[in-house]
Amino acid sequence: MGERPLFLERRSYRQRRIMDIVRFLPLLCAVLWVLVPMLWPQDEEGRTAMSSALRYVFAVWILAITATFALWRRIRGPEGGVD
């Protein structure tokens, strides 16, 4: 029976952490979208400004797509596949 290394290799450790982030990203986006009603600014009469809320929703959406693409590129790596 060979000795097992005490720590994971740097590459496999990073791959696992990136996969953890990939799994957490949908939850993070859902939480950010749930916050929308709390972030709606209201005027003195209690009306909400939809333009601010819509900008927030689309900003979260664009950031989610960008983060997903960046993580996908990171996982794919230069050799073109996951180990």
PDB file of N, CA, C and O in Angstrom:
ATOM      1  N   MET A   1       0.847  -1.172   0.000  1.00  0.00           N
ATOM      2  CA  MET A   1       0.000   0.000   0.000  1.00  0.00           C
ATOM      3  C   MET A   1       0.893   1.237   0.000  1.00  0.00           C
ATOM      4  O   MET A   1       1.696   1.422   0.915  1.00  0.00           O
ATOM      5  N   GLY A   2       0.759   2.084  -1.021  1.00  0.00           N
ATOM      6  CA  GLY A   2       1.585   3.282  -1.137  1.00  0.00           C
ATOM      7  C   GLY A   2       1.104   4.384  -0.205  1.00  0.00           C
ATOM      8  O   GLY A   2      -0.045   4.410   0.236  1.00  0.00           O
ATOM      9  N   GLU A   3       2.019   5.276   0.070  1.00  0.00           N
ATOM     10  CA  GLU A   3       1.651   6.400   0.919  1.00  0.00           C
ATOM     11  C   GLU A   3       0.837   7.414   0.131  1.00  0.00           C
ATOM     12  O   GLU A   3       1.168   7.753  -1.005  1.00  0.00           O
ATOM     13  N   ARG A   4      -0.230   7.888   0.752  1.00  0.00           N
ATOM     14  CA  ARG A   4      -1.054   8.913   0.117  1.00  0.00           C
ATOM     15  C   ARG A   4      -0.507  10.277   0.503  1.00  0.00           C
ATOM     16  O   ARG A   4      -0.111  10.483   1.650  1.00  0.00           O
ATOM     17  N   PRO A   5      -0.480  11.200  -0.430  1.00  0.00           N
ATOM     18  CA  PRO A   5       0.004  12.535  -0.083  1.00  0.00           C
ATOM     19  C   PRO A   5      -0.923  13.197   0.932  1.00  0.00           C
ATOM     20  O   PRO A   5      -2.132  12.965   0.934  1.00  0.00           O
ATOM     21  N   LEU A   6      -0.338  14.018   1.788  1.00  0.00           N
ATOM     22  CA  LEU A   6      -1.101  14.684   2.828  1.00  0.00           C
ATOM     23  C   LEU A   6      -2.059  15.715   2.232  1.00  0.00           C
ATOM     24  O   LEU A   6      -3.177  15.883   2.720  1.00  0.00           O
ATOM     25  N   PHE A   7      -1.630  16.387   1.204  1.00  0.00           N
ATOM     26  CA  PHE A   7      -2.442  17.421   0.575  1.00  0.00           C
ATOM     27  C   PHE A   7      -2.753  17.037  -0.867  1.00  0.00           C
ATOM     28  O   PHE A   7      -2.044  16.236  -1.478  1.00  0.00           O
ATOM     29  N   LEU A   8      -3.815  17.617  -1.395  1.00  0.00           N
ATOM     30  CA  LEU A   8      -4.149  17.401  -2.798  1.00  0.00           C
ATOM     31  C   LEU A   8      -3.185  18.178  -3.682  1.00  0.00           C
ATOM     32  O   LEU A   8      -2.586  19.164  -3.253  1.00  0.00           O
ATOM     33  N   GLU A   9      -3.047  17.731  -4.897  1.00  0.00           N
ATOM     34  CA  GLU A   9      -2.247  18.489  -5.847  1.00  0.00           C
ATOM     35  C   GLU A   9      -2.901  19.844  -6.060  1.00  0.00           C
ATOM     36  O   GLU A   9      -4.119  19.983  -5.944  1.00  0.00           O
ATOM     37  N   ARG A  10      -2.098  20.824  -6.367  1.00  0.00           N
ATOM     38  CA  ARG A  10      -2.606  22.185  -6.540  1.00  0.00           C
ATOM     39  C   ARG A  10      -3.669  22.241  -7.640  1.00  0.00           C
ATOM     40  O   ARG A  10      -4.690  22.910  -7.484  1.00  0.00           O
ATOM     41  N   ARG A  11      -3.431  21.547  -8.738  1.00  0.00           N
ATOM     42  CA  ARG A  11      -4.385  21.590  -9.852  1.00  0.00           C
ATOM     43  C   ARG A  11      -5.722  20.965  -9.476  1.00  0.00           C
ATOM     44  O   ARG A  11      -6.772  21.545  -9.753  1.00  0.00           O
ATOM     45  N   SER A  12      -5.700  19.794  -8.852  1.00  0.00           N
ATOM     46  CA  SER A  12      -6.965  19.150  -8.498  1.00  0.00           C
ATOM     47  C   SER A  12      -7.693  19.935  -7.410  1.00  0.00           C
ATOM     48  O   SER A  12      -8.924  19.965  -7.397  1.00  0.00           O
ATOM     49  N   TYR A  13      -6.960  20.567  -6.503  1.00  0.00           N
ATOM     50  CA  TYR A  13      -7.584  21.399  -5.472  1.00  0.00           C
ATOM     51  C   TYR A  13      -8.299  22.584  -6.117  1.00  0.00           C
ATOM     52  O   TYR A  13      -9.435  22.897  -5.761  1.00  0.00           O
ATOM     53  N   ARG A  14      -7.637  23.235  -7.059  1.00  0.00           N
ATOM     54  CA  ARG A  14      -8.255  24.376  -7.747  1.00  0.00           C
ATOM     55  C   ARG A  14      -9.466  23.935  -8.558  1.00  0.00           C
ATOM     56  O   ARG A  14     -10.480  24.633  -8.579  1.00  0.00           O
ATOM     57  N   GLN A  15      -9.376  22.797  -9.220  1.00  0.00           N
ATOM     58  CA  GLN A  15     -10.508  22.286  -9.989  1.00  0.00           C
ATOM     59  C   GLN A  15     -11.712  22.051  -9.073  1.00  0.00           C
ATOM     60  O   GLN A  15     -12.842  22.383  -9.432  1.00  0.00           O
ATOM     61  N   ARG A  16     -11.471  21.485  -7.901  1.00  0.00           N
ATOM     62  CA  ARG A  16     -12.565  21.235  -6.967  1.00  0.00           C
ATOM     63  C   ARG A  16     -13.181  22.526  -6.459  1.00  0.00           C
ATOM     64  O   ARG A  16     -14.401  22.618  -6.323  1.00  0.00           O
ATOM     65  N   ARG A  17     -12.355  23.522  -6.178  1.00  0.00           N
ATOM     66  CA  ARG A  17     -12.880  24.810  -5.703  1.00  0.00           C
ATOM     67  C   ARG A  17     -13.671  25.515  -6.800  1.00  0.00           C
ATOM     68  O   ARG A  17     -14.689  26.149  -6.522  1.00  0.00           O
ATOM     69  N   ILE A  18     -13.210  25.408  -8.039  1.00  0.00           N
ATOM     70  CA  ILE A  18     -13.946  26.012  -9.148  1.00  0.00           C
ATOM     71  C   ILE A  18     -15.290  25.312  -9.312  1.00  0.00           C
ATOM     72  O   ILE A  18     -16.299  25.974  -9.555  1.00  0.00           O
ATOM     73  N   MET A  19     -15.323  24.004  -9.186  1.00  0.00           N
ATOM     74  CA  MET A  19     -16.587  23.279  -9.277  1.00  0.00           C
ATOM     75  C   MET A  19     -17.520  23.661  -8.128  1.00  0.00           C
ATOM     76  O   MET A  19     -18.736  23.710  -8.315  1.00  0.00           O
ATOM     77  N   ASP A  20     -16.968  23.932  -6.943  1.00  0.00           N
ATOM     78  CA  ASP A  20     -17.796  24.412  -5.838  1.00  0.00           C
ATOM     79  C   ASP A  20     -18.432  25.755  -6.188  1.00  0.00           C
ATOM     80  O   ASP A  20     -19.604  25.987  -5.891  1.00  0.00           O
ATOM     81  N   ILE A  21     -17.671  26.626  -6.810  1.00  0.00           N
ATOM     82  CA  ILE A  21     -18.193  27.929  -7.215  1.00  0.00           C
ATOM     83  C   ILE A  21     -19.271  27.750  -8.283  1.00  0.00           C
ATOM     84  O   ILE A  21     -20.296  28.431  -8.253  1.00  0.00           O
ATOM     85  N   VAL A  22     -19.044  26.840  -9.219  1.00  0.00           N
ATOM     86  CA  VAL A  22     -20.028  26.579 -10.269  1.00  0.00           C
ATOM     87  C   VAL A  22     -21.340  26.094  -9.651  1.00  0.00           C
ATOM     88  O   VAL A  22     -22.416  26.487 -10.102  1.00  0.00           O
ATOM     89  N   ARG A  23     -21.263  25.263  -8.644  1.00  0.00           N
ATOM     90  CA  ARG A  23     -22.470  24.765  -7.983  1.00  0.00           C
ATOM     91  C   ARG A  23     -23.165  25.859  -7.175  1.00  0.00           C
ATOM     92  O   ARG A  23     -24.388  25.836  -7.039  1.00  0.00           O
ATOM     93  N   PHE A  24     -22.414  26.805  -6.644  1.00  0.00           N
ATOM     94  CA  PHE A  24     -22.961  27.862  -5.801  1.00  0.00           C
ATOM     95  C   PHE A  24     -23.535  29.021  -6.617  1.00  0.00           C
ATOM     96  O   PHE A  24     -24.392  29.752  -6.121  1.00  0.00           O
ATOM     97  N   LEU A  25     -23.083  29.199  -7.842  1.00  0.00           N
ATOM     98  CA  LEU A  25     -23.473  30.342  -8.662  1.00  0.00           C
ATOM     99  C   LEU A  25     -24.984  30.456  -8.877  1.00  0.00           C
ATOM    100  O   LEU A  25     -25.503  31.565  -8.743  1.00  0.00           O
ATOM    101  N   PRO A  26     -25.728  29.395  -9.201  1.00  0.00           N
ATOM    102  CA  PRO A  26     -27.182  29.548  -9.363  1.00  0.00           C
ATOM    103  C   PRO A  26     -27.871  30.000  -8.075  1.00  0.00           C
ATOM    104  O   PRO A  26     -28.806  30.799  -8.120  1.00  0.00           O
ATOM    105  N   LEU A  27     -27.420  29.500  -6.942  1.00  0.00           N
ATOM    106  CA  LEU A  27     -27.991  29.915  -5.672  1.00  0.00           C
ATOM    107  C   LEU A  27     -27.722  31.398  -5.415  1.00  0.00           C
ATOM    108  O   LEU A  27     -28.610  32.127  -4.972  1.00  0.00           O
ATOM    109  N   LEU A  28     -26.514  31.834  -5.690  1.00  0.00           N
ATOM    110  CA  LEU A  28     -26.163  33.237  -5.517  1.00  0.00           C
ATOM    111  C   LEU A  28     -27.027  34.133  -6.398  1.00  0.00           C
ATOM    112  O   LEU A  28     -27.515  35.166  -5.939  1.00  0.00           O
ATOM    113  N   CYS A  29     -27.217  33.753  -7.644  1.00  0.00           N
ATOM    114  CA  CYS A  29     -28.054  34.541  -8.556  1.00  0.00           C
ATOM    115  C   CYS A  29     -29.500  34.575  -8.079  1.00  0.00           C
ATOM    116  O   CYS A  29     -30.149  35.618  -8.156  1.00  0.00           O
ATOM    117  N   ALA A  30     -30.007  33.464  -7.593  1.00  0.00           N
ATOM    118  CA  ALA A  30     -31.380  33.429  -7.086  1.00  0.00           C
ATOM    119  C   ALA A  30     -31.537  34.369  -5.888  1.00  0.00           C
ATOM    120  O   ALA A  30     -32.527  35.094  -5.793  1.00  0.00           O
ATOM    121  N   VAL A  31     -30.576  34.356  -4.987  1.00  0.00           N
ATOM    122  CA  VAL A  31     -30.627  35.252  -3.828  1.00  0.00           C
ATOM    123  C   VAL A  31     -30.573  36.710  -4.277  1.00  0.00           C
ATOM    124  O   VAL A  31     -31.306  37.547  -3.751  1.00  0.00           O
ATOM    125  N   LEU A  32     -29.721  37.015  -5.234  1.00  0.00           N
ATOM    126  CA  LEU A  32     -29.633  38.391  -5.720  1.00  0.00           C
ATOM    127  C   LEU A  32     -30.944  38.832  -6.376  1.00  0.00           C
ATOM    128  O   LEU A  32     -31.339  39.989  -6.234  1.00  0.00           O
ATOM    129  N   TRP A  33     -31.622  37.931  -7.089  1.00  0.00           N
ATOM    130  CA  TRP A  33     -32.895  38.293  -7.707  1.00  0.00           C
ATOM    131  C   TRP A  33     -34.010  38.415  -6.683  1.00  0.00           C
ATOM    132  O   TRP A  33     -34.948  39.186  -6.885  1.00  0.00           O
ATOM    133  N   VAL A  34     -33.927  37.670  -5.589  1.00  0.00           N
ATOM    134  CA  VAL A  34     -34.937  37.785  -4.541  1.00  0.00           C
ATOM    135  C   VAL A  34     -34.831  39.151  -3.849  1.00  0.00           C
ATOM    136  O   VAL A  34     -35.824  39.664  -3.331  1.00  0.00           O
ATOM    137  N   LEU A  35     -33.654  39.724  -3.841  1.00  0.00           N
ATOM    138  CA  LEU A  35     -33.453  41.022  -3.198  1.00  0.00           C
ATOM    139  C   LEU A  35     -34.051  42.186  -3.981  1.00  0.00           C
ATOM    140  O   LEU A  35     -34.125  43.298  -3.459  1.00  0.00           O
ATOM    141  N   VAL A  36     -34.471  41.957  -5.202  1.00  0.00           N
ATOM    142  CA  VAL A  36     -34.967  43.046  -6.052  1.00  0.00           C
ATOM    143  C   VAL A  36     -36.090  43.851  -5.387  1.00  0.00           C
ATOM    144  O   VAL A  36     -36.001  45.079  -5.362  1.00  0.00           O
ATOM    145  N   PRO A  37     -37.131  43.227  -4.853  1.00  0.00           N
ATOM    146  CA  PRO A  37     -38.191  44.051  -4.251  1.00  0.00           C
ATOM    147  C   PRO A  37     -37.704  44.931  -3.098  1.00  0.00           C
ATOM    148  O   PRO A  37     -38.244  46.016  -2.883  1.00  0.00           O
ATOM    149  N   MET A  38     -36.710  44.487  -2.370  1.00  0.00           N
ATOM    150  CA  MET A  38     -36.188  45.297  -1.274  1.00  0.00           C
ATOM    151  C   MET A  38     -35.368  46.473  -1.774  1.00  0.00           C
ATOM    152  O   MET A  38     -35.205  47.462  -1.060  1.00  0.00           O
ATOM    153  N   LEU A  39     -34.853  46.377  -2.983  1.00  0.00           N
ATOM    154  CA  LEU A  39     -33.998  47.423  -3.517  1.00  0.00           C
ATOM    155  C   LEU A  39     -34.748  48.465  -4.333  1.00  0.00           C
ATOM    156  O   LEU A  39     -34.167  49.478  -4.720  1.00  0.00           O
ATOM    157  N   TRP A  40     -36.021  48.235  -4.599  1.00  0.00           N
ATOM    158  CA  TRP A  40     -36.772  49.193  -5.403  1.00  0.00           C
ATOM    159  C   TRP A  40     -36.889  50.506  -4.665  1.00  0.00           C
ATOM    160  O   TRP A  40     -37.434  50.561  -3.562  1.00  0.00           O
ATOM    161  N   PRO A  41     -36.382  51.558  -5.267  1.00  0.00           N
ATOM    162  CA  PRO A  41     -36.552  52.869  -4.620  1.00  0.00           C
ATOM    163  C   PRO A  41     -38.000  53.336  -4.753  1.00  0.00           C
ATOM    164  O   PRO A  41     -38.646  53.106  -5.776  1.00  0.00           O
ATOM    165  N   GLN A  42     -38.501  53.995  -3.705  1.00  0.00           N
ATOM    166  CA  GLN A  42     -39.869  54.492  -3.727  1.00  0.00           C
ATOM    167  C   GLN A  42     -39.857  56.008  -3.550  1.00  0.00           C
ATOM    168  O   GLN A  42     -39.027  56.568  -2.834  1.00  0.00           O
ATOM    169  N   ASP A  43     -40.795  56.640  -4.216  1.00  0.00           N
ATOM    170  CA  ASP A  43     -40.921  58.085  -4.035  1.00  0.00           C
ATOM    171  C   ASP A  43     -41.801  58.358  -2.810  1.00  0.00           C
ATOM    172  O   ASP A  43     -42.169  57.437  -2.081  1.00  0.00           O
ATOM    173  N   GLU A  44     -42.131  59.640  -2.597  1.00  0.00           N
ATOM    174  CA  GLU A  44     -42.914  59.991  -1.411  1.00  0.00           C
ATOM    175  C   GLU A  44     -44.298  59.359  -1.396  1.00  0.00           C
ATOM    176  O   GLU A  44     -44.874  59.157  -0.327  1.00  0.00           O
ATOM    177  N   GLU A  45     -44.832  59.047  -2.558  1.00  0.00           N
ATOM    178  CA  GLU A  45     -46.174  58.474  -2.647  1.00  0.00           C
ATOM    179  C   GLU A  45     -46.170  56.949  -2.598  1.00  0.00           C
ATOM    180  O   GLU A  45     -47.232  56.331  -2.674  1.00  0.00           O
ATOM    181  N   GLY A  46     -45.014  56.342  -2.475  1.00  0.00           N
ATOM    182  CA  GLY A  46     -44.922  54.891  -2.365  1.00  0.00           C
ATOM    183  C   GLY A  46     -44.838  54.168  -3.692  1.00  0.00           C
ATOM    184  O   GLY A  46     -44.923  52.940  -3.725  1.00  0.00           O
ATOM    185  N   ARG A  47     -44.671  54.897  -4.796  1.00  0.00           N
ATOM    186  CA  ARG A  47     -44.542  54.262  -6.108  1.00  0.00           C
ATOM    187  C   ARG A  47     -43.096  53.819  -6.322  1.00  0.00           C
ATOM    188  O   ARG A  47     -42.159  54.459  -5.846  1.00  0.00           O
ATOM    189  N   THR A  48     -42.938  52.738  -7.032  1.00  0.00           N
ATOM    190  CA  THR A  48     -41.586  52.218  -7.274  1.00  0.00           C
ATOM    191  C   THR A  48     -41.116  52.612  -8.665  1.00  0.00           C
ATOM    192  O   THR A  48     -41.913  52.751  -9.593  1.00  0.00           O
ATOM    193  N   ALA A  49     -39.810  52.789  -8.789  1.00  0.00           N
ATOM    194  CA  ALA A  49     -39.199  53.095 -10.081  1.00  0.00           C
ATOM    195  C   ALA A  49     -38.756  51.781 -10.720  1.00  0.00           C
ATOM    196  O   ALA A  49     -37.782  51.166 -10.286  1.00  0.00           O
ATOM    197  N   MET A  50     -39.469  51.368 -11.734  1.00  0.00           N
ATOM    198  CA  MET A  50     -39.180  50.091 -12.380  1.00  0.00           C
ATOM    199  C   MET A  50     -37.847  50.098 -13.119  1.00  0.00           C
ATOM    200  O   MET A  50     -37.212  49.052 -13.254  1.00  0.00           O
ATOM    201  N   SER A  51     -37.419  51.253 -13.597  1.00  0.00           N
ATOM    202  CA  SER A  51     -36.186  51.295 -14.385  1.00  0.00           C
ATOM    203  C   SER A  51     -34.981  50.862 -13.544  1.00  0.00           C
ATOM    204  O   SER A  51     -34.100  50.164 -14.046  1.00  0.00           O
ATOM    205  N   SER A  52     -34.933  51.261 -12.295  1.00  0.00           N
ATOM    206  CA  SER A  52     -33.817  50.861 -11.430  1.00  0.00           C
ATOM    207  C   SER A  52     -33.836  49.359 -11.177  1.00  0.00           C
ATOM    208  O   SER A  52     -32.794  48.703 -11.212  1.00  0.00           O
ATOM    209  N   ALA A  53     -35.007  48.825 -10.927  1.00  0.00           N
ATOM    210  CA  ALA A  53     -35.127  47.389 -10.674  1.00  0.00           C
ATOM    211  C   ALA A  53     -34.760  46.584 -11.925  1.00  0.00           C
ATOM    212  O   ALA A  53     -34.090  45.556 -11.830  1.00  0.00           O
ATOM    213  N   LEU A  54     -35.197  47.051 -13.087  1.00  0.00           N
ATOM    214  CA  LEU A  54     -34.879  46.336 -14.319  1.00  0.00           C
ATOM    215  C   LEU A  54     -33.384  46.385 -14.622  1.00  0.00           C
ATOM    216  O   LEU A  54     -32.811  45.394 -15.074  1.00  0.00           O
ATOM    217  N   ARG A  55     -32.756  47.517 -14.378  1.00  0.00           N
ATOM    218  CA  ARG A  55     -31.302  47.589 -14.561  1.00  0.00           C
ATOM    219  C   ARG A  55     -30.589  46.619 -13.636  1.00  0.00           C
ATOM    220  O   ARG A  55     -29.627  45.966 -14.040  1.00  0.00           O
ATOM    221  N   TYR A  56     -31.053  46.521 -12.403  1.00  0.00           N
ATOM    222  CA  TYR A  56     -30.457  45.588 -11.443  1.00  0.00           C
ATOM    223  C   TYR A  56     -30.625  44.139 -11.915  1.00  0.00           C
ATOM    224  O   TYR A  56     -29.667  43.367 -11.885  1.00  0.00           O
ATOM    225  N   VAL A  57     -31.819  43.770 -12.345  1.00  0.00           N
ATOM    226  CA  VAL A  57     -32.086  42.400 -12.805  1.00  0.00           C
ATOM    227  C   VAL A  57     -31.190  42.055 -13.988  1.00  0.00           C
ATOM    228  O   VAL A  57     -30.592  40.980 -14.018  1.00  0.00           O
ATOM    229  N   PHE A  58     -31.092  42.951 -14.960  1.00  0.00           N
ATOM    230  CA  PHE A  58     -30.261  42.664 -16.129  1.00  0.00           C
ATOM    231  C   PHE A  58     -28.778  42.677 -15.787  1.00  0.00           C
ATOM    232  O   PHE A  58     -28.006  41.935 -16.394  1.00  0.00           O
ATOM    233  N   ALA A  59     -28.362  43.502 -14.830  1.00  0.00           N
ATOM    234  CA  ALA A  59     -26.957  43.500 -14.413  1.00  0.00           C
ATOM    235  C   ALA A  59     -26.602  42.163 -13.755  1.00  0.00           C
ATOM    236  O   ALA A  59     -25.542  41.599 -14.027  1.00  0.00           O
ATOM    237  N   VAL A  60     -27.481  41.662 -12.899  1.00  0.00           N
ATOM    238  CA  VAL A  60     -27.247  40.354 -12.266  1.00  0.00           C
ATOM    239  C   VAL A  60     -27.218  39.262 -13.330  1.00  0.00           C
ATOM    240  O   VAL A  60     -26.381  38.362 -13.273  1.00  0.00           O
ATOM    241  N   TRP A  61     -28.117  39.337 -14.288  1.00  0.00           N
ATOM    242  CA  TRP A  61     -28.183  38.351 -15.356  1.00  0.00           C
ATOM    243  C   TRP A  61     -26.906  38.353 -16.188  1.00  0.00           C
ATOM    244  O   TRP A  61     -26.351  37.291 -16.472  1.00  0.00           O
ATOM    245  N   ILE A  62     -26.436  39.536 -16.581  1.00  0.00           N
ATOM    246  CA  ILE A  62     -25.198  39.643 -17.379  1.00  0.00           C
ATOM    247  C   ILE A  62     -23.997  39.144 -16.563  1.00  0.00           C
ATOM    248  O   ILE A  62     -23.141  38.436 -17.093  1.00  0.00           O
ATOM    249  N   LEU A  63     -23.931  39.508 -15.291  1.00  0.00           N
ATOM    250  CA  LEU A  63     -22.823  39.039 -14.449  1.00  0.00           C
ATOM    251  C   LEU A  63     -22.854  37.514 -14.295  1.00  0.00           C
ATOM    252  O   LEU A  63     -21.803  36.872 -14.286  1.00  0.00           O
ATOM    253  N   ALA A  64     -24.042  36.937 -14.175  1.00  0.00           N
ATOM    254  CA  ALA A  64     -24.152  35.477 -14.060  1.00  0.00           C
ATOM    255  C   ALA A  64     -23.655  34.795 -15.333  1.00  0.00           C
ATOM    256  O   ALA A  64     -22.940  33.796 -15.267  1.00  0.00           O
ATOM    257  N   ILE A  65     -24.033  35.331 -16.484  1.00  0.00           N
ATOM    258  CA  ILE A  65     -23.581  34.755 -17.749  1.00  0.00           C
ATOM    259  C   ILE A  65     -22.072  34.888 -17.890  1.00  0.00           C
ATOM    260  O   ILE A  65     -21.398  33.944 -18.303  1.00  0.00           O
ATOM    261  N   THR A  66     -21.544  36.055 -17.549  1.00  0.00           N
ATOM    262  CA  THR A  66     -20.104  36.285 -17.650  1.00  0.00           C
ATOM    263  C   THR A  66     -19.334  35.369 -16.702  1.00  0.00           C
ATOM    264  O   THR A  66     -18.318  34.788 -17.084  1.00  0.00           O
ATOM    265  N   ALA A  67     -19.815  35.241 -15.474  1.00  0.00           N
ATOM    266  CA  ALA A  67     -19.144  34.376 -14.504  1.00  0.00           C
ATOM    267  C   ALA A  67     -19.194  32.919 -14.945  1.00  0.00           C
ATOM    268  O   ALA A  67     -18.210  32.193 -14.810  1.00  0.00           O
ATOM    269  N   THR A  68     -20.333  32.493 -15.469  1.00  0.00           N
ATOM    270  CA  THR A  68     -20.460  31.114 -15.949  1.00  0.00           C
ATOM    271  C   THR A  68     -19.495  30.839 -17.100  1.00  0.00           C
ATOM    272  O   THR A  68     -18.844  29.795 -17.138  1.00  0.00           O
ATOM    273  N   PHE A  69     -19.409  31.779 -18.031  1.00  0.00           N
ATOM    274  CA  PHE A  69     -18.499  31.615 -19.158  1.00  0.00           C
ATOM    275  C   PHE A  69     -17.043  31.571 -18.683  1.00  0.00           C
ATOM    276  O   PHE A  69     -16.266  30.735 -19.143  1.00  0.00           O
ATOM    277  N   ALA A  70     -16.676  32.467 -17.765  1.00  0.00           N
ATOM    278  CA  ALA A  70     -15.302  32.496 -17.264  1.00  0.00           C
ATOM    279  C   ALA A  70     -14.960  31.207 -16.524  1.00  0.00           C
ATOM    280  O   ALA A  70     -13.868  30.665 -16.695  1.00  0.00           O
ATOM    281  N   LEU A  71     -15.884  30.714 -15.704  1.00  0.00           N
ATOM    282  CA  LEU A  71     -15.635  29.465 -14.991  1.00  0.00           C
ATOM    283  C   LEU A  71     -15.577  28.281 -15.947  1.00  0.00           C
ATOM    284  O   LEU A  71     -14.773  27.368 -15.758  1.00  0.00           O
ATOM    285  N   TRP A  72     -16.418  28.292 -16.965  1.00  0.00           N
ATOM    286  CA  TRP A  72     -16.373  27.217 -17.958  1.00  0.00           C
ATOM    287  C   TRP A  72     -15.024  27.198 -18.658  1.00  0.00           C
ATOM    288  O   TRP A  72     -14.439  26.133 -18.856  1.00  0.00           O
ATOM    289  N   ARG A  73     -14.528  28.374 -19.032  1.00  0.00           N
ATOM    290  CA  ARG A  73     -13.213  28.449 -19.673  1.00  0.00           C
ATOM    291  C   ARG A  73     -12.122  27.957 -18.736  1.00  0.00           C
ATOM    292  O   ARG A  73     -11.178  27.292 -19.163  1.00  0.00           O
ATOM    293  N   ARG A  74     -12.256  28.285 -17.461  1.00  0.00           N
ATOM    294  CA  ARG A  74     -11.276  27.888 -16.458  1.00  0.00           C
ATOM    295  C   ARG A  74     -11.281  26.372 -16.275  1.00  0.00           C
ATOM    296  O   ARG A  74     -10.223  25.751 -16.167  1.00  0.00           O
ATOM    297  N   ILE A  75     -12.474  25.782 -16.241  1.00  0.00           N
ATOM    298  CA  ILE A  75     -12.571  24.334 -16.067  1.00  0.00           C
ATOM    299  C   ILE A  75     -12.063  23.610 -17.303  1.00  0.00           C
ATOM    300  O   ILE A  75     -11.356  22.607 -17.202  1.00  0.00           O
ATOM    301  N   ARG A  76     -12.428  24.121 -18.462  1.00  0.00           N
ATOM    302  CA  ARG A  76     -12.027  23.501 -19.723  1.00  0.00           C
ATOM    303  C   ARG A  76     -10.513  23.492 -19.850  1.00  0.00           C
ATOM    304  O   ARG A  76      -9.939  22.503 -20.306  1.00  0.00           O
ATOM    305  N   GLY A  77      -9.863  24.568 -19.459  1.00  0.00           N
ATOM    306  CA  GLY A  77      -8.417  24.638 -19.467  1.00  0.00           C
ATOM    307  C   GLY A  77      -7.812  24.703 -20.855  1.00  0.00           C
ATOM    308  O   GLY A  77      -8.525  24.581 -21.852  1.00  0.00           O
ATOM    309  N   PRO A  78      -6.514  24.893 -20.929  1.00  0.00           N
ATOM    310  CA  PRO A  78      -5.850  25.019 -22.226  1.00  0.00           C
ATOM    311  C   PRO A  78      -5.792  23.719 -23.026  1.00  0.00           C
ATOM    312  O   PRO A  78      -5.683  23.759 -24.252  1.00  0.00           O
ATOM    313  N   GLU A  79      -5.862  22.579 -22.362  1.00  0.00           N
ATOM    314  CA  GLU A  79      -5.762  21.316 -23.083  1.00  0.00           C
ATOM    315  C   GLU A  79      -7.099  20.854 -23.656  1.00  0.00           C
ATOM    316  O   GLU A  79      -7.148  19.846 -24.360  1.00  0.00           O
ATOM    317  N   GLY A  80      -8.190  21.579 -23.365  1.00  0.00           N
ATOM    318  CA  GLY A  80      -9.444  21.304 -24.022  1.00  0.00           C
ATOM    319  C   GLY A  80     -10.365  20.317 -23.341  1.00  0.00           C
ATOM    320  O   GLY A  80     -11.330  19.867 -23.960  1.00  0.00           O
ATOM    321  N   GLY A  81     -10.113  19.962 -22.103  1.00  0.00           N
ATOM    322  CA  GLY A  81     -11.013  19.040 -21.425  1.00  0.00           C
ATOM    323  C   GLY A  81     -10.727  18.951 -19.949  1.00  0.00           C
ATOM    324  O   GLY A  81      -9.664  19.356 -19.481  1.00  0.00           O
ATOM    325  N   VAL A  82     -11.684  18.417 -19.220  1.00  0.00           N
ATOM    326  CA  VAL A  82     -11.527  18.224 -17.789  1.00  0.00           C
ATOM    327  C   VAL A  82     -10.867  16.885 -17.546  1.00  0.00           C
ATOM    328  O   VAL A  82     -11.170  15.903 -18.223  1.00  0.00           O
ATOM    329  N   ASP A  83      -9.965  16.844 -16.578  1.00  0.00           N
ATOM    330  CA  ASP A  83      -9.270  15.590 -16.246  1.00  0.00           C
ATOM    331  C   ASP A  83     -10.200  14.654 -15.521  1.00  0.00           C
ATOM    332  O   ASP A  83      -9.801  13.547 -15.157  1.00  0.00           O
TER     333      ASP A  83
END
